[in-house]
Amino acid sequence: MSKMKRYGVLFFMFFMLLGAFLTNAQSLTKLPYLANPDIHSITIRWESNEQAKFRVAYGNSKALDKSVFGKLIGSKKSGYLYEANIIKLKTGKTYFYTVKSDDFTSEVSTFKAGVKSKQAFSFVVLGDSRSKPHVFKAITKQVNLIDPALIVANGDLIAKGGNFDHWQTQFFDAAKDMINHIPFVTAVGDHESDEVDGDEAVLFTHYLFPEIDHLKLWYSYDVGDAHFIFLDWRYPFGEEMIQWFKEDVKKSDKLWKFVIMHRPTYNLGGHRVAWGKDVWPELFRENKIDIVFAGHSHLYERFYPLRPTSEQDSWPVTYITTGGAGASLYEAIENPLMAFTKSINHFLKVDIHKNKLKLKAIGIDGEIIDSIAWEKKKGKLNTEYLNLVKPQEEMDIINVFNEPISQRMERLPMVEVPYQPVLKLRSGKIKEDIEFTIRLAEASKGNYEMESVSGVLKAGEELDLKLKIYGRSTLTVSKWGDLKPELRLLTDYKTKSFNGIIIGKLLEYIAW
């Protein structure tokens, strides 16, 4: 063998060995991220491809003159999850930190310790960041410009909750430059916990709430003058969560109270969800919740504050749907009870300073989409805000019809064989009889045929209503169930006090 060939073989072997060494070298598969924010403490978590003796070096300067050892708290697949709890922090101070082992040192990052009572602070709300990490990453850049004290999310961080790769690519890779210096706290979504896409929130809990039962994901946090309550969408009528909620709110003396959950109670666009509609609005009013943030429908909706006209002294609640942080956008529907709605990628910034609140909806490029502000004096809301209040009874009437006329189709309407859905109408706690007519939207006429159906839903009663819809043109269905030509139903409603039109969603065929 010539010298040149021998050298070539040696170089080849050297680079093969180097490649094998680098492949097996210790690395962090999930870069450091913040959890469990408190006024004098914080938790730092990370995941490694190997077990090792880790420590977090931290301090008020880059000298990092203090340290605490990390502990292994779990493992999934090929990753080992560690955390370190840093205590006795000085409120409001900025700290530097890095994660170290004998073979690895992460980049130096920062965190701020807590928010004092009566101290001004901001927090960000976002939802449904799954599926399009490039959109979510663009939003994280805008969030970093704001640098809030806290990020709260309403779930659906990833498309498939039991998929390790989705957690990496759709959440941790996209959010790494945000969650390394801003605490991130989230409600659980259906994509993390349902039977179709989720794994009962096992991975969700592993990474984000290892100390909590993955089947009971409700909890609360205090930051400054605000109390944040996170609910589990799986239990809209669950007595255990309801009782916990009552006790949790009763213990809180914070001026501002917010609820974060995945599925909305009031929602006119997208999925048209009415989560816990017969239970939770009353609980929110009685416990003086200021804003209920939800997602699930991928759009932005801010309702006018709602309370019953029969309870003029009760607490009005503002409901907001914010599901625009990454998933494909849904149709927005305007309504007189809606202050503002738009189908757009966005997040929310909320500023709290003592008795004043300012909220802005911000687009992916930093543009202000919507804004509102109000304040409290001696526990009472200001007149300008109270003048915006709308009747909750009318929203409850809309909820009776909105989801039924928007349900997915199990069969396609044909020329000779109709699609015959049965709409289950439940009046719930509504105290007035509702006269109604369900009909085809104008744009659907000609392509479909349906006799309008009119009736009266009496207060406190239920009604099963069968429709007959015929197809009068060639139909095409996408792999997602989108139907062409478009098919939409409307409901005209009238009571002694209210009347209006409910616009159902474009009907989809169950294609899987």
C-alpha positions in Angstrom: 0.0 0.0 0.0 1.4 3.4 -0.9 2.0 6.1 1.7 -0.8 8.2 0.2 -3.3 5.4 0.5 -2.1 4.6 4.1 -2.6 8.3 5.0 -6.0 8.3 3.4 -7.1 5.2 5.4 -5.7 6.8 8.6 -7.5 10.1 8.0 -10.7 8.2 7.2 -10.5 6.2 10.5 -9.7 9.4 12.4 -12.8 11.2 11.2 -15.0 8.1 11.7 -13.8 7.9 15.3 -14.3 11.7 15.8 -17.8 11.4 14.3 -18.6 8.5 16.7 -17.3 10.5 19.6 -19.3 13.6 18.7 -22.4 11.5 18.2 -22.1 10.0 21.6 -21.0 13.2 23.3 -23.2 14.6 26.1 -25.7 17.2 24.9 -28.9 18.9 26.1 -31.9 17.6 24.0 -34.1 20.2 25.7 -32.3 23.5 26.5 -32.8 25.1 29.9 -36.3 26.5 30.5 -38.1 28.1 33.4 -40.9 26.8 35.5 -42.7 27.3 38.9 -42.3 31.1 39.1 -42.6 32.4 42.7 -41.8 35.6 44.4 -38.5 34.3 45.9 -37.8 31.1 43.8 -37.8 29.6 40.4 -37.2 26.1 38.8 -34.9 25.5 35.9 -35.4 22.3 33.8 -33.4 20.7 31.0 -33.2 17.3 29.3 -30.0 15.5 28.5 -29.2 12.6 26.2 -27.1 11.1 29.1 -27.2 10.9 32.8 -24.7 13.1 34.5 -23.9 15.2 37.6 -25.4 18.6 36.7 -25.4 21.8 38.5 -26.8 25.3 37.8 -24.4 28.1 38.4 -26.1 31.4 38.9 -25.7 34.9 40.4 -26.5 38.6 40.0 -23.6 38.9 37.6 -22.0 36.8 34.9 -19.5 35.7 37.6 -22.1 33.1 38.6 -20.8 32.9 42.2 -23.6 30.5 43.5 -24.6 27.0 42.4 -27.2 24.3 43.1 -27.2 20.7 42.0 -29.7 19.4 39.6 -31.7 16.3 40.2 -33.0 13.7 37.8 -36.9 13.8 37.9 -37.8 11.5 35.0 -36.9 9.9 31.7 -38.7 9.4 28.5 -37.4 7.6 25.4 -33.7 8.6 25.2 -34.0 11.8 27.3 -33.3 12.4 31.0 -35.1 15.3 32.6 -33.4 17.3 35.3 -34.4 20.3 37.4 -32.9 22.6 39.9 -34.8 24.7 42.4 -33.3 28.1 43.1 -34.5 29.7 46.3 -34.0 32.8 48.5 -34.0 35.1 45.5 -34.4 38.8 45.8 -37.6 39.9 44.3 -37.3 41.9 41.1 -33.6 41.2 40.6 -32.1 39.9 37.4 -30.1 36.7 37.7 -27.7 35.1 35.3 -27.4 31.3 35.0 -25.9 28.3 33.1 -26.3 24.5 33.3 -23.1 22.6 33.7 -21.7 19.1 33.9 -18.1 17.8 33.6 -18.5 17.7 29.9 -21.0 20.4 29.1 -21.8 24.1 29.7 -24.9 25.8 28.3 -25.0 29.3 27.2 -25.5 31.9 29.9 -29.1 33.1 30.2 -31.1 35.2 32.6 -34.3 35.3 34.7 -36.1 37.8 36.9 -37.1 36.9 40.4 -40.8 37.5 41.1 -43.0 40.5 41.1 -43.8 42.5 44.3 -47.3 43.4 45.3 -48.4 46.7 43.7 -45.5 46.6 41.3 -46.3 47.1 37.6 -45.8 44.1 35.4 -47.0 42.6 32.1 -47.8 39.1 31.0 -48.4 37.5 27.6 -51.3 35.1 26.7 -51.1 32.8 23.7 -52.8 29.7 22.4 -52.7 26.8 19.9 -49.1 27.3 18.9 -49.0 23.8 17.4 -48.3 22.6 13.9 -46.5 25.6 12.4 -43.3 26.2 14.4 -42.2 29.0 12.0 -45.3 31.0 13.0 -44.8 30.3 16.7 -41.1 31.2 16.5 -42.0 34.6 14.9 -44.4 35.2 17.8 -41.7 34.3 20.3 -39.5 37.0 18.8 -42.3 39.6 19.4 -42.8 38.3 23.0 -39.0 38.7 23.6 -39.3 42.4 22.6 -41.9 42.8 25.3 -40.0 40.7 27.9 -43.1 40.0 30.2 -42.9 38.7 33.7 -44.9 35.6 32.7 -46.2 33.8 29.6 -49.5 31.9 30.0 -50.9 29.6 27.3 -54.2 27.8 26.9 -52.9 24.5 25.5 -52.4 22.7 22.1 -48.6 23.4 22.1 -48.1 20.5 19.8 -50.1 18.5 17.3 -49.8 15.0 18.9 -49.3 15.0 22.6 -47.6 11.5 22.7 -45.2 12.3 19.9 -41.6 13.0 21.2 -40.6 14.6 17.9 -43.5 17.0 18.0 -42.5 18.2 21.4 -39.0 18.9 20.1 -39.8 20.5 16.8 -43.1 22.3 17.5 -42.5 23.5 21.0 -39.0 23.3 22.5 -37.0 24.2 19.4 -39.4 27.0 18.5 -39.7 28.4 22.0 -36.2 27.8 23.3 -35.1 31.5 23.1 -38.2 32.6 25.0 -38.7 30.0 27.7 -35.1 30.1 28.8 -35.6 33.6 30.4 -39.4 34.0 30.8 -41.5 31.6 32.9 -44.1 29.6 30.8 -47.2 28.3 32.4 -50.0 26.6 30.4 -53.4 24.9 30.6 -53.7 21.5 29.0 -55.1 21.2 25.5 -57.0 18.4 23.8 -54.0 17.7 21.4 -52.0 16.9 24.6 -54.7 14.9 26.3 -57.5 13.5 24.1 -57.9 10.0 22.7 -57.2 11.1 19.1 -54.0 13.1 19.2 -53.0 13.1 22.9 -51.7 10.6 25.4 -53.8 11.7 28.4 -51.3 14.5 29.0 -48.5 12.1 30.0 -45.7 13.9 28.1 -47.3 17.3 28.8 -47.1 16.6 32.5 -43.6 15.1 32.3 -42.1 18.3 30.8 -44.2 21.0 32.3 -45.8 19.7 35.6 -44.0 16.6 36.8 -45.4 17.2 40.3 -49.1 17.1 39.2 -51.3 14.1 38.4 -51.6 14.1 34.6 -55.4 13.3 34.9 -56.1 16.3 37.2 -54.4 19.3 35.6 -55.8 22.2 37.4 -53.6 24.6 39.4 -53.0 28.3 40.1 -50.2 30.9 40.3 -49.8 34.3 41.8 -47.8 37.0 40.1 -47.8 40.5 41.6 -51.4 41.6 42.1 -52.8 38.9 39.8 -54.1 35.4 40.5 -54.0 32.9 37.5 -56.3 29.9 37.5 -55.7 27.1 35.0 -58.6 24.6 34.3 -58.6 21.2 32.7 -60.9 21.1 29.7 -61.6 17.4 30.3 -63.9 18.1 33.2 -66.6 20.7 32.2 -68.9 19.5 34.9 -66.4 17.7 37.2 -67.3 18.3 40.9 -63.7 17.8 42.1 -62.4 20.6 39.9 -65.4 22.8 40.6 -64.9 22.4 44.4 -61.1 23.1 44.0 -61.9 26.2 42.0 -64.2 27.6 44.7 -61.7 27.0 47.4 -58.8 28.3 45.4 -60.5 31.6 44.6 -61.7 32.1 48.1 -58.1 31.9 49.4 -56.8 34.5 47.0 -56.7 38.2 48.0 -55.3 39.4 44.7 -57.0 42.3 43.0 -57.0 40.8 39.5 -58.2 37.2 38.8 -57.8 35.4 35.5 -58.9 32.0 34.2 -57.0 30.2 31.5 -58.5 27.1 29.9 -58.4 25.4 26.5 -62.0 25.2 25.3 -64.1 28.4 25.4 -67.5 28.8 27.0 -68.5 31.4 24.5 -67.2 31.1 20.9 -68.8 32.3 17.7 -66.1 31.4 15.1 -64.1 28.3 14.6 -65.4 25.3 16.5 -68.4 27.1 18.1 -67.6 25.5 21.5 -69.8 26.1 24.6 -67.6 24.5 27.3 -69.4 24.1 30.7 -72.0 26.6 29.6 -74.6 25.6 32.3 -72.1 25.7 35.2 -69.0 27.9 34.7 -70.4 31.4 33.8 -72.2 31.5 37.2 -69.0 30.4 38.9 -66.9 33.0 37.1 -69.4 35.8 38.1 -69.7 34.7 41.7 -66.0 34.6 42.1 -65.3 37.9 40.3 -63.1 36.6 37.5 -62.0 39.5 35.3 -61.1 37.7 32.1 -61.5 34.1 30.9 -58.8 33.3 28.3 -59.5 30.2 26.1 -58.3 28.9 22.8 -59.2 25.8 20.7 -60.7 27.9 17.9 -57.8 29.4 15.9 -58.7 33.1 15.8 -59.1 36.1 18.0 -62.4 37.0 19.7 -63.0 39.5 22.5 -66.6 39.6 23.8 -68.1 42.6 25.5 -68.3 41.9 29.2 -71.2 39.6 30.0 -73.6 39.3 32.9 -77.4 38.5 33.2 -79.8 41.4 32.9 -81.7 39.7 35.8 -78.5 40.2 38.0 -77.6 43.8 37.5 -75.4 43.9 40.5 -73.4 40.8 39.6 -69.8 40.8 38.3 -69.4 41.1 34.5 -66.9 38.8 32.9 -64.9 39.4 29.7 -64.4 36.2 27.6 -61.5 36.1 25.1 -60.6 33.4 22.5 -56.9 33.6 21.6 -55.9 30.7 19.5 -53.7 32.3 16.9 -50.1 31.3 17.8 -49.4 28.7 15.1 -52.2 26.4 14.1 -54.2 26.9 10.8 -56.6 29.8 11.2 -60.4 29.5 11.4 -63.2 31.7 10.2 -64.2 34.6 12.4 -67.9 35.6 12.8 -69.0 39.1 13.8 -71.9 39.7 16.2 -73.3 42.6 18.2 -72.2 40.9 21.4 -68.6 40.8 20.1 -66.3 43.8 20.7 -63.7 42.6 18.2 -62.9 39.4 16.2 -60.4 38.6 13.5 -58.9 35.4 11.9 -55.2 36.2 12.4 -52.0 35.0 14.0 -51.6 36.9 17.2 -50.9 36.9 21.0 -52.0 39.1 23.9 -50.1 41.5 26.1 -51.7 42.5 29.4 -50.3 45.3 31.6 -51.2 45.4 35.3 -50.4 48.4 37.5 -52.3 48.4 40.8 -55.9 48.9 39.9 -55.4 49.5 36.2 -55.4 46.9 33.3 -54.5 47.4 29.7 -54.9 44.6 27.1 -53.6 44.5 23.5 -53.9 41.9 20.8 -50.6 41.9 18.8 -50.0 40.5 15.4 -47.1 38.4 14.2 -45.3 41.6 12.9 -45.9 43.6 16.1 -49.0 45.5 14.9 -51.7 46.3 17.4 -54.9 44.5 16.3 -57.2 45.4 19.3 -56.9 47.1 22.6 -59.0 47.9 25.7 -58.3 49.2 29.2 -60.3 49.5 32.5 -59.7 49.9 36.2 -61.2 49.2 39.6 -61.7 51.6 42.5 -62.4 50.0 45.9 -63.2 46.7 44.2 -65.7 48.3 41.8 -65.3 48.5 38.0 -65.2 51.9 36.3 -68.3 53.3 34.6 -66.9 53.2 31.0 -66.3 49.4 31.3 -69.7 48.8 32.9 -71.3 50.7 30.0 -70.0 48.0 27.6 -71.8 45.1 29.4 -74.0 42.9 27.2 -76.7 40.5 28.3 -75.4 37.0 29.0 -78.9 35.5 28.4 -78.5 36.3 24.7 -75.1 34.6 24.5 -76.7 31.6 26.2 -79.5 31.5 23.5 -76.8 31.6 20.8 -75.1 28.6 22.5 -78.3 26.6 22.2 -78.1 26.6 18.4 -74.5 27.5 17.5 -72.9 24.1 17.9 -75.8 22.0 16.7 -76.1 23.8 13.4 -72.3 23.5 13.0 -71.8 19.8 13.6 -69.8 17.7 11.2 -71.8 15.6 8.7 -71.8 11.8 8.9 -73.3 11.5 5.4 -73.2 13.7 2.3 -76.4 15.2 1.0 -77.4 13.6 -2.3 -79.9 14.4 -5.0 -82.3 11.5 -4.0 -81.0 10.6 -0.6 -80.9 13.5 1.9 -78.5 14.1 4.8 -80.8 14.0 7.9 -79.0 15.3 10.9 -80.7 15.4 14.3 -80.1 18.6 16.1 -80.2 18.3 19.9 -81.5 21.6 21.3 -81.1 22.1 25.1 -82.5 25.3 26.6 -80.6 24.7 29.9 -81.2 27.6 32.3 -82.8 30.0 29.8 -86.0 31.4 31.3 -87.7 32.5 28.1 -89.3 30.4 25.3 -87.3 30.7 22.1 -89.0 31.0 18.7 -86.6 29.8 16.0 -86.2 29.0 12.3 -83.3 27.0 10.9 -82.6 27.6 7.3 -80.0 27.4 4.5 -77.7 30.4 4.2 -78.3 32.4 1.0 -75.0 31.3 -0.6 -75.9 27.6 -0.2 -79.3 27.8 -2.0 -79.3 26.4 -5.5 -76.5 23.9 -4.6 -78.5 22.4 -1.8 -82.2 22.2 -0.9 -83.7 22.2 2.6 -87.1 23.2 3.8 -86.7 25.7 6.6 -87.8 24.3 10.0 -89.5 26.5 12.6 -90.5 25.8 16.1 -90.5 26.9 19.8 -88.0 25.7 22.3 -89.8 26.1 25.7 -87.9 27.3 28.7 -86.2 24.5 30.6 -87.0 21.9 27.9 -85.2 19.9 25.3 -86.0 19.2 21.6 -84.6 16.8 19.0 -85.0 18.3 15.6 -84.5 16.4 12.3 -83.4 18.2 9.1 -83.5 17.0 5.5 -80.7 18.4 3.3 -80.5 17.4 -0.4 -77.6 18.0 -2.7 -78.4 19.7 -6.0 -74.9 19.9 -7.6 -71.7 17.9 -7.9 -69.9 17.7 -4.5 -66.2 17.5 -3.8 -64.6 16.7 -0.4 -61.0 17.4 0.6 -59.0 15.0 2.7 -59.8 17.2 5.7 -63.6 17.1 5.0 -64.0 20.5 3.5 -67.1 20.5 1.2 -67.5 22.2 -2.1 -69.9 23.9 -2.9 -70.1 25.4 0.6 -73.0 24.4 2.9 -74.0 26.6 5.8 -77.0 26.8 8.1 -78.5 29.8 9.9 -80.8 30.2 12.8 -83.2 33.1 13.4 -84.2 33.4 17.0 -86.7 35.5 18.9 -87.7 35.7 22.6 -89.6 38.4 24.6 -86.3 40.1 25.2 -84.0 39.3 22.2 -83.9 38.5 18.5 -81.1 37.9 16.0 -79.4 35.6 13.6 -76.8 32.8 14.4 -74.4 32.0 11.6 -73.3 28.3 11.7 -69.9 27.2 10.4 -69.3 25.9 7.0 -70.3 22.3 7.4 -67.6 19.6 7.0 -67.9 15.9 6.2 -66.3 13.4 8.6 -63.7 12.2 6.1 -61.7 9.9 8.5 
